[in-house]
Amino acid sequence: MSELVSKADALDAADELAAARKQFVLDDEVVYLDGNSLGALPVNVPGRVEDVVRRQWGELRIRSWDESGWWTAPERIGDRIAPLVGAAPGRIVVGDSTSVNVFKALVAAVRLAGDDRDEILVDATTFPTDGYIAESAARMTGRTLRPVTPAEVPGALGDRTAAVLLNHVDYRTGRLHDLPSLTAAVHAAGAYVVWDLCHSAGALPVGLDEHGVDLAVGCTYKYLNGGPGSPAYLYVRQGLQDRFDSPLPGWNSHADPFGMRGDFAPAQGALRGRVGTPDILSMLALEAALEVWDGVSIKAVRAKSLALTDFFLECVAAYVPEGRVESVTPVAHAERGSQVALRCEGAGDVMKALIERGVVGDFRRPDVLRFGFTPLYVGFADVERAARVLAQVL
């Protein structure tokens, strides 16, 4: 144990991101490894929200739509997120939930593909809501829905394929899927791809523009630390923006929103992804939260993420009796997100015991312990302690 403790201390001493931890509200007595469900609170957010409530809303009231920049918040905050997912300004709009944005993106992708393509492929291992929405989108567009694993996608593509909905990182196992090659395969078949980035944005490079991704969605309350229920975002590739046909047109996505015209004329660019009045309180809390990324390299975040997960697996192997847990997260760096999932008998009770002892992860039925590693505030001493406490519980 002493060797791993010393190694953790050395790794923490060399950590170029260590100072970022001070920007979060954290309890030193707790190891928080659930940032892949809900990110920690940045210290500047409460003050910013108080200003929004007391001054912008309380004093300026309606004037804040202009004077406080409320009206332009969806695209302004989208431009703050853009570098974290490899997008240029003007590609992302913030608003609505991930589920709503999945619906908008998938139906728009089907419309882009045209009437002669009648099949939608969906990740069979996806988060359930994505599957529910894909099934509904297929029904309303008159398409057939075909669930396949990401590995099966290249062989399932064909002339019938209109759109493909995929997750960048599997929420259960932490498996990272090959976005560049899968996107290229979808395009070679003449179809459009929608990527769900909920478990990758803020944890690793994505490269949306570089790899020609058509459409993407993601939440902001995990590795982006936007707060519970913070608004999601929608990415539309620049070359598709003038043809993006949202199934949810609203007055906020109208070319002349205050003209109150009876006919709909879509706005230019990613603004077509807007629908109704933005949720200003949570949106501006998110904007404040994103300030922790100032001066932070996503490549450095990825390097630390891999180092953290490598070290956790090393500590688990050293501390936990053989056969008590089985990692279902890939060992290969190219296939791993920023979490480790361990299969364990009685996992639900084990996680309760861990939380009682100050190690917070989460449990996924029937038998998976999930540990998320947010590089901005998780250190190597945290990792060593988590593995040691896990061994004690088991």
C-alpha positions in Angstrom: 0.0 0.0 0.0 2.8 2.5 0.9 4.2 2.2 -2.6 0.9 3.2 -4.2 0.4 6.0 -1.7 3.8 7.4 -2.6 3.1 7.0 -6.3 -0.2 8.9 -5.8 1.7 11.7 -4.0 4.2 11.9 -6.8 1.6 12.0 -9.5 -0.4 14.7 -7.7 2.8 16.8 -7.3 3.4 16.6 -11.1 -0.2 17.2 -12.0 -0.5 20.4 -14.2 -4.3 20.5 -13.6 -4.1 20.2 -9.8 -4.8 23.9 -9.3 -8.2 23.6 -11.0 -9.6 21.8 -8.0 -9.6 25.0 -6.0 -12.3 26.3 -8.4 -14.8 23.7 -7.1 -16.9 23.3 -3.9 -15.6 20.0 -2.6 -15.3 18.3 0.8 -11.8 17.0 1.4 -13.3 14.1 3.4 -15.2 12.8 0.4 -13.8 11.3 -2.8 -16.3 12.3 -5.4 -16.2 9.9 -8.4 -19.7 10.6 -9.8 -19.0 13.6 -12.0 -20.1 11.4 -14.9 -23.6 11.8 -13.5 -23.4 15.3 -11.9 -20.4 17.5 -11.9 -19.3 19.4 -8.8 -20.3 23.0 -8.2 -17.8 25.6 -9.4 -17.1 28.2 -6.7 -18.1 31.2 -8.9 -21.6 29.9 -9.8 -23.5 30.9 -6.6 -22.4 34.6 -6.9 -23.2 34.7 -10.5 -26.7 33.3 -10.0 -27.3 35.7 -7.2 -26.4 38.6 -9.6 -28.7 37.2 -12.2 -31.6 37.0 -9.7 -31.1 40.1 -7.7 -29.7 42.6 -10.3 -30.5 41.4 -13.8 -33.9 40.1 -12.9 -34.7 42.0 -9.7 -33.5 45.4 -10.9 -33.2 45.5 -14.7 -36.1 43.1 -15.2 -37.2 43.0 -18.9 -34.2 45.2 -19.9 -31.9 42.3 -19.2 -32.9 40.6 -22.4 -30.8 43.2 -24.1 -28.6 44.9 -21.5 -27.6 41.6 -19.8 -27.3 39.6 -23.0 -30.1 37.2 -22.2 -31.4 37.0 -25.7 -28.1 35.9 -27.2 -27.2 33.5 -24.4 -27.9 30.3 -26.3 -25.4 31.0 -29.1 -22.9 32.8 -26.9 -22.7 29.9 -24.5 -22.6 27.5 -27.4 -19.5 29.3 -28.6 -18.0 28.7 -25.1 -18.6 25.0 -25.4 -17.4 24.7 -29.0 -13.7 24.5 -28.3 -14.3 21.6 -25.8 -15.8 19.5 -28.6 -13.7 20.6 -31.5 -16.1 23.0 -33.1 -15.7 26.5 -34.5 -18.0 29.4 -33.3 -21.4 29.5 -34.8 -21.9 25.7 -34.8 -23.6 25.2 -31.4 -26.7 26.5 -29.7 -27.6 25.8 -26.1 -31.1 25.1 -24.9 -33.7 22.4 -24.1 -32.8 19.0 -22.7 -30.6 16.3 -24.3 -33.7 14.3 -25.1 -35.3 17.2 -27.0 -32.1 17.8 -28.9 -31.8 14.2 -29.8 -35.3 14.4 -31.3 -34.5 17.5 -33.2 -31.2 16.2 -34.6 -32.5 12.8 -35.5 -35.6 13.9 -37.3 -33.6 16.6 -39.1 -31.1 14.0 -40.2 -33.8 11.9 -41.7 -35.2 14.9 -43.5 -31.8 15.6 -44.9 -31.4 12.1 -46.2 -34.6 12.3 -48.3 -37.6 10.1 -48.9 -35.9 7.2 -50.6 -34.0 6.2 -47.5 -36.3 4.5 -45.0 -34.2 3.1 -42.2 -32.7 4.5 -39.0 -29.9 2.7 -37.2 -29.7 3.3 -33.5 -27.0 2.2 -31.0 -28.5 -1.0 -29.3 -26.5 -0.3 -26.2 -27.6 3.4 -25.9 -29.0 5.2 -22.9 -32.7 4.2 -22.9 -34.1 7.6 -23.7 -32.1 7.8 -26.9 -33.7 4.5 -28.0 -37.2 5.7 -27.0 -36.8 8.9 -29.0 -35.4 7.0 -32.0 -38.4 4.7 -32.0 -40.8 7.7 -31.9 -38.8 9.5 -34.6 -39.0 6.4 -36.8 -42.8 6.2 -36.3 -43.5 9.8 -37.1 -41.2 9.9 -40.2 -42.4 6.5 -41.5 -39.0 4.9 -41.2 -38.0 1.5 -39.9 -35.8 1.4 -36.8 -32.9 -1.1 -36.6 -30.9 -1.4 -33.3 -27.3 -2.5 -33.8 -24.2 -2.3 -31.7 -21.6 0.3 -32.8 -19.3 -2.4 -34.0 -22.1 -3.7 -36.3 -22.8 -0.3 -37.9 -20.4 -0.6 -40.9 -21.9 -3.9 -41.9 -25.5 -2.7 -41.4 -25.2 0.5 -43.5 -26.8 0.5 -46.9 -28.8 2.4 -49.5 -31.8 2.3 -47.2 -30.0 4.0 -44.3 -31.1 7.5 -43.6 -29.5 8.3 -40.3 -27.5 6.7 -37.5 -27.7 7.7 -33.8 -24.7 6.7 -31.8 -23.2 7.3 -28.3 -19.5 8.4 -28.2 -19.0 6.8 -24.8 -21.1 3.9 -23.4 -22.8 5.1 -20.2 -22.6 1.7 -18.6 -19.1 0.5 -19.4 -17.2 3.6 -20.3 -16.3 2.2 -23.7 -15.2 4.9 -26.2 -16.4 4.3 -29.7 -14.4 5.3 -32.8 -16.1 8.5 -33.9 -13.9 9.2 -36.9 -14.2 5.8 -38.5 -17.9 5.4 -37.8 -18.6 8.9 -39.1 -16.7 8.1 -42.3 -18.5 4.8 -42.8 -21.9 6.5 -42.4 -20.9 9.2 -44.9 -19.6 6.6 -47.4 -23.1 5.0 -47.3 -24.7 8.4 -48.1 -26.3 8.7 -44.7 -26.2 11.2 -41.8 -24.9 10.6 -38.3 -26.0 12.0 -34.9 -23.6 11.6 -32.0 -24.6 11.8 -28.3 -21.6 13.3 -26.5 -23.0 13.3 -22.9 -20.2 11.1 -21.5 -17.3 12.5 -23.6 -17.6 16.3 -23.8 -15.3 17.8 -21.2 -13.4 14.6 -20.7 -11.7 14.0 -24.0 -11.1 15.5 -27.4 -14.1 15.0 -29.8 -13.2 16.8 -33.0 -16.6 17.5 -34.4 -15.5 19.8 -37.2 -12.3 17.8 -38.0 -14.2 14.6 -38.5 -17.1 16.0 -40.4 -19.8 15.1 -37.9 -23.2 16.1 -39.1 -25.1 16.6 -35.9 -24.3 16.1 -32.2 -26.0 16.7 -28.9 -24.8 16.6 -25.3 -25.7 17.5 -21.8 -23.8 20.0 -19.7 -24.3 18.8 -16.1 -21.6 16.0 -16.2 -18.0 16.9 -17.1 -19.0 20.5 -18.0 -20.3 21.0 -14.4 -23.4 23.1 -15.4 -25.6 22.0 -12.5 -28.6 19.6 -12.2 -30.8 19.8 -15.2 -28.6 22.5 -16.9 -29.5 23.0 -20.6 -28.1 20.7 -23.3 -26.7 21.8 -26.6 -27.1 21.0 -30.3 -24.3 21.0 -32.9 -25.0 21.4 -36.6 -22.2 21.1 -39.2 -21.8 24.4 -41.0 -22.4 22.9 -44.4 -25.8 21.6 -43.3 -27.1 24.6 -41.4 -29.0 26.1 -44.4 -30.8 22.8 -44.8 -31.4 21.9 -41.2 -35.1 21.4 -40.9 -36.0 21.3 -37.2 -39.2 19.3 -36.3 -39.7 21.8 -33.5 -39.7 25.3 -35.1 -40.4 28.1 -32.6 -40.5 31.8 -32.4 -36.9 31.8 -31.1 -35.7 30.1 -34.3 -37.6 32.4 -36.6 -35.7 34.8 -38.8 -37.8 37.6 -37.5 -38.8 36.4 -34.0 -40.5 39.7 -33.0 -42.3 40.0 -36.2 -44.9 37.5 -35.0 -45.7 36.4 -38.5 -48.0 33.5 -39.2 -45.6 31.7 -41.6 -42.3 30.3 -40.4 -39.0 31.5 -41.9 -36.0 29.8 -40.3 -33.1 31.9 -38.9 -29.7 31.6 -40.3 -27.1 29.2 -38.9 -27.3 27.1 -35.7 -30.0 29.4 -34.4 -32.4 27.1 -36.3 -31.9 24.8 -33.4 -33.6 27.2 -30.9 -37.3 26.7 -30.1 -38.8 28.7 -27.3 -37.8 31.2 -24.6 -34.4 30.1 -23.0 -34.2 29.0 -19.4 -32.1 32.0 -18.3 -31.3 31.0 -14.7 -29.8 27.6 -15.5 -28.3 28.9 -18.7 -26.4 31.6 -17.0 -25.3 29.3 -14.2 -23.8 27.1 -16.9 -22.1 30.1 -18.5 -20.4 30.8 -15.2 -19.5 27.2 -14.7 -17.7 27.1 -18.1 -15.2 29.7 -16.9 -13.3 26.9 -15.1 -12.2 25.9 -18.6 -10.3 29.2 -19.3 -6.7 28.3 -20.1 -7.4 24.5 -19.8 -6.3 22.2 -22.6 -8.7 19.4 -23.4 -5.6 17.4 -24.4 -4.2 17.8 -20.9 -7.6 16.8 -19.5 -7.5 13.6 -21.6 -4.0 12.8 -20.6 -4.9 13.1 -16.9 -8.1 11.2 -17.4 -6.2 8.2 -18.8 -3.6 8.4 -16.0 -6.3 8.5 -13.4 -8.2 5.5 -14.8 -4.9 3.6 -15.3 -3.9 4.2 -11.7 -7.4 3.2 -10.4 -7.2 -0.1 -12.2 -3.7 -0.6 -10.9 -4.8 0.1 -7.3 -7.9 -2.1 -7.6 -5.7 -5.0 -8.9 -3.3 -4.5 -5.9 -5.9 -4.0 -3.2 -9.0 -6.0 -4.1 -8.9 -9.8 -3.7 -8.7 -11.6 -7.0 -12.1 -12.5 -8.4 -14.2 -10.1 -6.4 -14.6 -7.5 -9.2 -14.3 -7.6 -13.0 -13.6 -4.5 -15.0 -16.0 -4.1 -18.0 -14.2 -1.0 -19.1 -11.7 -1.5 -22.0 -8.0 -1.5 -21.1 -6.9 0.1 -24.4 -6.8 3.9 -24.1 -8.3 4.3 -27.6 -11.4 2.5 -26.3 -11.8 4.1 -22.9 -13.7 7.1 -21.8 -13.2 8.8 -18.4 -14.9 6.2 -16.2 -14.3 2.7 -14.9 -17.1 0.2 -14.5 -16.6 -2.8 -12.3 -18.9 -5.8 -12.2 -19.4 -6.9 -8.7 -21.7 -9.3 -6.8 -24.1 -7.2 -4.6 -23.0 -4.1 -6.3 -25.9 -2.0 -5.0 -25.1 -2.7 -1.4 -21.3 -2.3 -2.0 -21.9 1.2 -3.4 -24.1 2.1 -0.4 -21.2 1.0 1.8 -18.7 3.0 -0.2 -20.8 6.2 0.0 -21.1 5.7 3.8 -17.3 5.6 3.9 -16.9 8.8 1.9 -16.3 7.3 -1.6 -19.1 8.4 -4.0 -19.6 6.6 -7.2 -22.9 5.1 -8.5 -24.5 1.7 -9.3 -26.1 0.5 -12.5 -28.3 -2.6 -12.4 -27.8 -5.4 -12.1 -24.2 -5.6 -10.9 -22.1 -2.6 -12.1 -20.2 -0.1 -9.9 -19.4 3.1 -11.9 -16.6 5.4 -11.0 -16.3 8.7 -13.0 -13.0 10.6 -13.1 -13.3 14.3 -13.7 -9.7 15.5 -14.2 -10.3 19.1 -13.2 -11.0 18.1 -9.6 -10.1 14.4 -9.0 -6.6 13.7 -7.8 -4.4 10.6 -7.6 -4.7 10.4 -3.8 -8.4 10.3 -4.3 -8.0 7.4 -6.6 -5.8 5.4 -4.3 -8.2 6.0 -1.4 -11.2 4.9 -3.4 -9.6 1.6 -4.4 -8.4 1.0 -0.8 -11.9 1.6 0.7 -13.4 -0.6 -2.0 -11.1 -3.4 -0.9 -12.1 -2.8 2.7 -15.8 -3.0 1.9 -15.4 -6.2 -0.1 
